[in-house]
Amino acid sequence: MERGFSQPSQFAREMDHFSRCVQENVIPHTPGEEGLADMRIIEALYRSAREGKAVKLEAVKKLDAFRGPPPKEEG
């Protein structure tokens, strides 16, 4: 059974974009460092909840959030 989505899946578009970047040797629009920064924040939230206190994160070198070409629209 095939399923359709009423709205484009952001995750699917992101995976398609990343795959195209690998195939075409292009820098992704949103680099992996953005995801890594998100994961550091999520881990700090869990640690804060466990320990019942604020968790301070060290600053990271700020890079542009978007460095490669935007994803191509499908269709």
N, C-alpha and C positions, 0 to 999 in steps of 0.2 A: 504494500500500500504506500503510495507516494503522498507526502504531506506538503502543503503549501503554506506560506506565511503571508499574512495581510500586509505586513511592513517588512522592509529589508532587515535582515539580521545584522546588527552592527558587528558582532563577533565574526560572522561568516565573511562580511566585507573586509574586515581586518585581516583574516587569514588569507583571503584571495589576494589582497594587496601585498602582503608579505611574500606570498608565493611568487607573484609577478616580479617583485624586487629581486628575489633570489635568482629567478630565471633570466632577468634582464640586467643583473649586476647594478642595481640602483639602490641608493640609500632609502630606507623606509621613511614615510612621512612622519610617523611618531616612532622614535627610537626606543630600543629596549630599556634604556636608562629610566624612561618614564615609568615603565612597569616595575622596575626595581625600586624606584623611589616609593611607589604605592605600597609595595610589599614591606618595605622598612616601616612605613607608617602603620600598616595593619599589625605587624608584629609588635610595635610599640603599644598599640591599643590593647592587644591581648595581655602584654606584660603589665601594663598599667592596671588593667582589671584584676589580674591575679594578685598583684602586690598592693593594690589599693592606694596608689600614689601616682603622681605625674611622672612620665618618663621623658627625659630630654634627649632629643636626637642631635647628633653632630650635623653641622651644615655640610652640604655637598656642593661641589662646583656646579653652578647654575648654567645649564645649556639651554639653547632654544628648544622649546617644546616640539617644534616642527622643523625638521631639517631636510627632508626629501620632498619629492613631488606628492601632491595629494592623491588619494586613491582614485582610480578611474571609475566613473559611474557605469553600472551594468545596464544593459538593455539597449 
